[in-house]
Amino acid sequence: MYSVEIHWARSSYCANNSCLEVARAGDGILVRDSKNPDAGPLAVTGVAWTSFVRGVKAGEFDGR
């Protein structure tokens, strides 16, 4: 078995370590809480992530 290094990224708007971090993992995306990185990430497909990001940009989660 081999190990692959994961490169986590967080928004430049993150100022206090209370952020989500994301990383590519093959064809999918990993998401984790920067406050608790050892809790393990949530894995989603690339298609699901793209749909989520589009929804955020379109304001679908603004609570209107």
Jmol script that loads the backbone (N, CA, C; Angstrom):
load data "model"
ATOM      1  N   MET A   1       0.845  -1.173   0.000  1.00  0.00           N
ATOM      2  CA  MET A   1       0.000   0.000   0.000  1.00  0.00           C
ATOM      3  C   MET A   1       0.889   1.235   0.000  1.00  0.00           C
ATOM      4  N   TYR A   2       0.412   2.317  -0.598  1.00  0.00           N
ATOM      5  CA  TYR A   2       1.189   3.540  -0.670  1.00  0.00           C
ATOM      6  C   TYR A   2       0.398   4.695  -0.085  1.00  0.00           C
ATOM      7  N   SER A   3       1.108   5.749   0.259  1.00  0.00           N
ATOM      8  CA  SER A   3       0.484   6.914   0.858  1.00  0.00           C
ATOM      9  C   SER A   3       0.570   8.090  -0.118  1.00  0.00           C
ATOM     10  N   VAL A   4      -0.506   8.844  -0.202  1.00  0.00           N
ATOM     11  CA  VAL A   4      -0.546  10.023  -1.051  1.00  0.00           C
ATOM     12  C   VAL A   4      -0.694  11.245  -0.150  1.00  0.00           C
ATOM     13  N   GLU A   5       0.158  12.236  -0.359  1.00  0.00           N
ATOM     14  CA  GLU A   5       0.070  13.454   0.445  1.00  0.00           C
ATOM     15  C   GLU A   5      -1.111  14.291  -0.020  1.00  0.00           C
ATOM     16  N   ILE A   6      -1.913  14.736   0.932  1.00  0.00           N
ATOM     17  CA  ILE A   6      -3.072  15.576   0.658  1.00  0.00           C
ATOM     18  C   ILE A   6      -2.677  17.025   0.931  1.00  0.00           C
ATOM     19  N   HIS A   7      -2.993  17.914  -0.006  1.00  0.00           N
ATOM     20  CA  HIS A   7      -2.694  19.335   0.148  1.00  0.00           C
ATOM     21  C   HIS A   7      -3.990  20.076   0.457  1.00  0.00           C
ATOM     22  N   TRP A   8      -4.141  20.490   1.705  1.00  0.00           N
ATOM     23  CA  TRP A   8      -5.341  21.185   2.161  1.00  0.00           C
ATOM     24  C   TRP A   8      -5.244  22.667   1.845  1.00  0.00           C
ATOM     25  N   ALA A   9      -6.377  23.254   1.493  1.00  0.00           N
ATOM     26  CA  ALA A   9      -6.454  24.690   1.213  1.00  0.00           C
ATOM     27  C   ALA A   9      -7.601  25.282   2.021  1.00  0.00           C
ATOM     28  N   ARG A  10      -7.425  26.530   2.414  1.00  0.00           N
ATOM     29  CA  ARG A  10      -8.503  27.239   3.100  1.00  0.00           C
ATOM     30  C   ARG A  10      -8.602  28.638   2.515  1.00  0.00           C
ATOM     31  N   SER A  11      -9.733  29.231   2.682  1.00  0.00           N
ATOM     32  CA  SER A  11      -9.996  30.558   2.132  1.00  0.00           C
ATOM     33  C   SER A  11      -9.056  31.605   2.719  1.00  0.00           C
ATOM     34  N   SER A  12      -8.693  32.569   1.921  1.00  0.00           N
ATOM     35  CA  SER A  12      -7.890  33.678   2.417  1.00  0.00           C
ATOM     36  C   SER A  12      -8.702  34.551   3.377  1.00  0.00           C
ATOM     37  N   TYR A  13     -10.021  34.366   3.402  1.00  0.00           N
ATOM     38  CA  TYR A  13     -10.888  35.097   4.328  1.00  0.00           C
ATOM     39  C   TYR A  13     -10.870  34.490   5.728  1.00  0.00           C
ATOM     40  N   CYS A  14     -10.259  33.336   5.889  1.00  0.00           N
ATOM     41  CA  CYS A  14     -10.202  32.669   7.187  1.00  0.00           C
ATOM     42  C   CYS A  14      -9.207  33.406   8.078  1.00  0.00           C
ATOM     43  N   ALA A  15      -9.697  33.950   9.176  1.00  0.00           N
ATOM     44  CA  ALA A  15      -8.838  34.760  10.030  1.00  0.00           C
ATOM     45  C   ALA A  15      -8.570  34.144  11.393  1.00  0.00           C
ATOM     46  N   ASN A  16      -9.341  33.140  11.798  1.00  0.00           N
ATOM     47  CA  ASN A  16      -9.214  32.686  13.183  1.00  0.00           C
ATOM     48  C   ASN A  16      -9.165  31.166  13.341  1.00  0.00           C
ATOM     49  N   ASN A  17      -8.796  30.438  12.316  1.00  0.00           N
ATOM     50  CA  ASN A  17      -8.691  28.973  12.380  1.00  0.00           C
ATOM     51  C   ASN A  17     -10.031  28.273  12.552  1.00  0.00           C
ATOM     52  N   SER A  18     -11.132  28.942  12.305  1.00  0.00           N
ATOM     53  CA  SER A  18     -12.455  28.317  12.361  1.00  0.00           C
ATOM     54  C   SER A  18     -13.002  28.234  10.942  1.00  0.00           C
ATOM     55  N   CYS A  19     -12.351  27.449  10.148  1.00  0.00           N
ATOM     56  CA  CYS A  19     -12.661  27.429   8.719  1.00  0.00           C
ATOM     57  C   CYS A  19     -12.806  25.994   8.214  1.00  0.00           C
ATOM     58  N   LEU A  20     -13.379  25.901   7.056  1.00  0.00           N
ATOM     59  CA  LEU A  20     -13.369  24.634   6.336  1.00  0.00           C
ATOM     60  C   LEU A  20     -12.122  24.598   5.469  1.00  0.00           C
ATOM     61  N   GLU A  21     -11.567  23.417   5.338  1.00  0.00           N
ATOM     62  CA  GLU A  21     -10.444  23.212   4.444  1.00  0.00           C
ATOM     63  C   GLU A  21     -10.882  22.191   3.395  1.00  0.00           C
ATOM     64  N   VAL A  22     -10.376  22.340   2.195  1.00  0.00           N
ATOM     65  CA  VAL A  22     -10.720  21.416   1.116  1.00  0.00           C
ATOM     66  C   VAL A  22      -9.450  20.902   0.461  1.00  0.00           C
ATOM     67  N   ALA A  23      -9.560  19.709  -0.115  1.00  0.00           N
ATOM     68  CA  ALA A  23      -8.431  19.103  -0.823  1.00  0.00           C
ATOM     69  C   ALA A  23      -8.965  18.192  -1.919  1.00  0.00           C
ATOM     70  N   ARG A  24      -8.222  18.102  -2.997  1.00  0.00           N
ATOM     71  CA  ARG A  24      -8.551  17.136  -4.052  1.00  0.00           C
ATOM     72  C   ARG A  24      -8.042  15.770  -3.624  1.00  0.00           C
ATOM     73  N   ALA A  25      -8.816  14.756  -3.952  1.00  0.00           N
ATOM     74  CA  ALA A  25      -8.422  13.378  -3.672  1.00  0.00           C
ATOM     75  C   ALA A  25      -8.892  12.529  -4.841  1.00  0.00           C
ATOM     76  N   GLY A  26      -8.033  12.316  -5.803  1.00  0.00           N
ATOM     77  CA  GLY A  26      -8.441  11.596  -7.007  1.00  0.00           C
ATOM     78  C   GLY A  26      -9.493  12.394  -7.751  1.00  0.00           C
ATOM     79  N   ASP A  27     -10.645  11.780  -7.990  1.00  0.00           N
ATOM     80  CA  ASP A  27     -11.750  12.453  -8.674  1.00  0.00           C
ATOM     81  C   ASP A  27     -12.698  13.157  -7.712  1.00  0.00           C
ATOM     82  N   GLY A  28     -12.381  13.115  -6.431  1.00  0.00           N
ATOM     83  CA  GLY A  28     -13.286  13.679  -5.439  1.00  0.00           C
ATOM     84  C   GLY A  28     -12.671  14.833  -4.675  1.00  0.00           C
ATOM     85  N   ILE A  29     -13.425  15.294  -3.693  1.00  0.00           N
ATOM     86  CA  ILE A  29     -13.030  16.416  -2.843  1.00  0.00           C
ATOM     87  C   ILE A  29     -13.190  15.982  -1.389  1.00  0.00           C
ATOM     88  N   LEU A  30     -12.225  16.356  -0.573  1.00  0.00           N
ATOM     89  CA  LEU A  30     -12.304  16.144   0.869  1.00  0.00           C
ATOM     90  C   LEU A  30     -12.542  17.486   1.534  1.00  0.00           C
ATOM     91  N   VAL A  31     -13.383  17.494   2.560  1.00  0.00           N
ATOM     92  CA  VAL A  31     -13.698  18.705   3.311  1.00  0.00           C
ATOM     93  C   VAL A  31     -13.513  18.386   4.791  1.00  0.00           C
ATOM     94  N   ARG A  32     -12.833  19.287   5.513  1.00  0.00           N
ATOM     95  CA  ARG A  32     -12.643  19.069   6.953  1.00  0.00           C
ATOM     96  C   ARG A  32     -12.727  20.385   7.708  1.00  0.00           C
ATOM     97  N   ASP A  33     -12.907  20.271   9.009  1.00  0.00           N
ATOM     98  CA  ASP A  33     -12.967  21.417   9.923  1.00  0.00           C
ATOM     99  C   ASP A  33     -11.549  21.722  10.385  1.00  0.00           C
ATOM    100  N   SER A  34     -11.078  22.933  10.161  1.00  0.00           N
ATOM    101  CA  SER A  34      -9.709  23.280  10.538  1.00  0.00           C
ATOM    102  C   SER A  34      -9.479  23.223  12.046  1.00  0.00           C
ATOM    103  N   LYS A  35     -10.540  23.372  12.847  1.00  0.00           N
ATOM    104  CA  LYS A  35     -10.408  23.288  14.305  1.00  0.00           C
ATOM    105  C   LYS A  35     -10.188  21.859  14.776  1.00  0.00           C
ATOM    106  N   ASN A  36     -10.605  20.885  13.983  1.00  0.00           N
ATOM    107  CA  ASN A  36     -10.541  19.491  14.390  1.00  0.00           C
ATOM    108  C   ASN A  36     -10.141  18.605  13.200  1.00  0.00           C
ATOM    109  N   PRO A  37      -8.952  18.797  12.658  1.00  0.00           N
ATOM    110  CA  PRO A  37      -8.563  18.057  11.462  1.00  0.00           C
ATOM    111  C   PRO A  37      -8.437  16.550  11.665  1.00  0.00           C
ATOM    112  N   ASP A  38      -8.239  16.108  12.887  1.00  0.00           N
ATOM    113  CA  ASP A  38      -8.094  14.679  13.149  1.00  0.00           C
ATOM    114  C   ASP A  38      -9.425  13.932  13.181  1.00  0.00           C
ATOM    115  N   ALA A  39     -10.542  14.662  13.148  1.00  0.00           N
ATOM    116  CA  ALA A  39     -11.863  14.029  13.175  1.00  0.00           C
ATOM    117  C   ALA A  39     -12.163  13.305  11.861  1.00  0.00           C
ATOM    118  N   GLY A  40     -11.417  13.602  10.840  1.00  0.00           N
ATOM    119  CA  GLY A  40     -11.624  12.960   9.552  1.00  0.00           C
ATOM    120  C   GLY A  40     -12.440  13.827   8.616  1.00  0.00           C
ATOM    121  N   PRO A  41     -12.152  13.727   7.337  1.00  0.00           N
ATOM    122  CA  PRO A  41     -12.843  14.572   6.359  1.00  0.00           C
ATOM    123  C   PRO A  41     -14.143  13.960   5.852  1.00  0.00           C
ATOM    124  N   LEU A  42     -14.950  14.820   5.282  1.00  0.00           N
ATOM    125  CA  LEU A  42     -16.133  14.408   4.529  1.00  0.00           C
ATOM    126  C   LEU A  42     -15.683  14.285   3.084  1.00  0.00           C
ATOM    127  N   ALA A  43     -15.987  13.189   2.431  1.00  0.00           N
ATOM    128  CA  ALA A  43     -15.618  12.980   1.032  1.00  0.00           C
ATOM    129  C   ALA A  43     -16.847  13.144   0.144  1.00  0.00           C
ATOM    130  N   VAL A  44     -16.714  13.936  -0.906  1.00  0.00           N
ATOM    131  CA  VAL A  44     -17.794  14.128  -1.872  1.00  0.00           C
ATOM    132  C   VAL A  44     -17.229  13.974  -3.276  1.00  0.00           C
ATOM    133  N   THR A  45     -18.098  13.696  -4.221  1.00  0.00           N
ATOM    134  CA  THR A  45     -17.652  13.591  -5.604  1.00  0.00           C
ATOM    135  C   THR A  45     -17.328  14.977  -6.152  1.00  0.00           C
ATOM    136  N   GLY A  46     -16.532  15.012  -7.188  1.00  0.00           N
ATOM    137  CA  GLY A  46     -16.239  16.276  -7.841  1.00  0.00           C
ATOM    138  C   GLY A  46     -17.486  16.943  -8.382  1.00  0.00           C
ATOM    139  N   VAL A  47     -18.421  16.148  -8.906  1.00  0.00           N
ATOM    140  CA  VAL A  47     -19.679  16.686  -9.422  1.00  0.00           C
ATOM    141  C   VAL A  47     -20.494  17.322  -8.307  1.00  0.00           C
ATOM    142  N   ALA A  48     -20.565  16.654  -7.163  1.00  0.00           N
ATOM    143  CA  ALA A  48     -21.315  17.207  -6.024  1.00  0.00           C
ATOM    144  C   ALA A  48     -20.680  18.504  -5.538  1.00  0.00           C
ATOM    145  N   TRP A  49     -19.358  18.554  -5.477  1.00  0.00           N
ATOM    146  CA  TRP A  49     -18.668  19.763  -5.026  1.00  0.00           C
ATOM    147  C   TRP A  49     -18.925  20.929  -5.980  1.00  0.00           C
ATOM    148  N   THR A  50     -18.829  20.653  -7.275  1.00  0.00           N
ATOM    149  CA  THR A  50     -19.074  21.697  -8.273  1.00  0.00           C
ATOM    150  C   THR A  50     -20.495  22.231  -8.153  1.00  0.00           C
ATOM    151  N   SER A  51     -21.460  21.344  -7.958  1.00  0.00           N
ATOM    152  CA  SER A  51     -22.852  21.772  -7.782  1.00  0.00           C
ATOM    153  C   SER A  51     -23.017  22.617  -6.533  1.00  0.00           C
ATOM    154  N   PHE A  52     -22.371  22.227  -5.453  1.00  0.00           N
ATOM    155  CA  PHE A  52     -22.431  22.986  -4.207  1.00  0.00           C
ATOM    156  C   PHE A  52     -21.848  24.393  -4.390  1.00  0.00           C
ATOM    157  N   VAL A  53     -20.680  24.491  -4.990  1.00  0.00           N
ATOM    158  CA  VAL A  53     -20.040  25.792  -5.192  1.00  0.00           C
ATOM    159  C   VAL A  53     -20.910  26.683  -6.077  1.00  0.00           C
ATOM    160  N   ARG A  54     -21.482  26.120  -7.120  1.00  0.00           N
ATOM    161  CA  ARG A  54     -22.388  26.907  -7.974  1.00  0.00           C
ATOM    162  C   ARG A  54     -23.588  27.406  -7.185  1.00  0.00           C
ATOM    163  N   GLY A  55     -24.138  26.553  -6.327  1.00  0.00           N
ATOM    164  CA  GLY A  55     -25.272  26.954  -5.493  1.00  0.00           C
ATOM    165  C   GLY A  55     -24.918  28.072  -4.531  1.00  0.00           C
ATOM    166  N   VAL A  56     -23.721  28.007  -3.938  1.00  0.00           N
ATOM    167  CA  VAL A  56     -23.267  29.070  -3.035  1.00  0.00           C
ATOM    168  C   VAL A  56     -23.152  30.384  -3.799  1.00  0.00           C
ATOM    169  N   LYS A  57     -22.521  30.329  -4.962  1.00  0.00           N
ATOM    170  CA  LYS A  57     -22.353  31.552  -5.763  1.00  0.00           C
ATOM    171  C   LYS A  57     -23.675  32.121  -6.224  1.00  0.00           C
ATOM    172  N   ALA A  58     -24.670  31.256  -6.423  1.00  0.00           N
ATOM    173  CA  ALA A  58     -25.991  31.720  -6.875  1.00  0.00           C
ATOM    174  C   ALA A  58     -26.886  32.174  -5.715  1.00  0.00           C
ATOM    175  N   GLY A  59     -26.403  32.035  -4.483  1.00  0.00           N
ATOM    176  CA  GLY A  59     -27.167  32.479  -3.328  1.00  0.00           C
ATOM    177  C   GLY A  59     -28.220  31.483  -2.858  1.00  0.00           C
ATOM    178  N   GLU A  60     -28.109  30.228  -3.277  1.00  0.00           N
ATOM    179  CA  GLU A  60     -29.116  29.224  -2.904  1.00  0.00           C
ATOM    180  C   GLU A  60     -29.126  28.880  -1.419  1.00  0.00           C
ATOM    181  N   PHE A  61     -28.093  29.256  -0.690  1.00  0.00           N
ATOM    182  CA  PHE A  61     -27.995  28.912   0.730  1.00  0.00           C
ATOM    183  C   PHE A  61     -28.050  30.148   1.622  1.00  0.00           C
ATOM    184  N   ASP A  62     -28.549  31.236   1.092  1.00  0.00           N
ATOM    185  CA  ASP A  62     -28.606  32.492   1.834  1.00  0.00           C
ATOM    186  C   ASP A  62     -29.750  32.568   2.825  1.00  0.00           C
ATOM    187  N   GLY A  63     -30.614  31.568   2.872  1.00  0.00           N
ATOM    188  CA  GLY A  63     -31.717  31.549   3.815  1.00  0.00           C
ATOM    189  C   GLY A  63     -32.855  32.481   3.474  1.00  0.00           C
ATOM    190  N   ARG A  64     -32.980  32.795   2.232  1.00  0.00           N
ATOM    191  CA  ARG A  64     -34.070  33.687   1.816  1.00  0.00           C
ATOM    192  C   ARG A  64     -35.353  32.940   1.656  1.00  0.00           C
TER     193      ARG A  64
END
end "model"
wireframe off; spacefill off
backbone 0.3
color backbone group
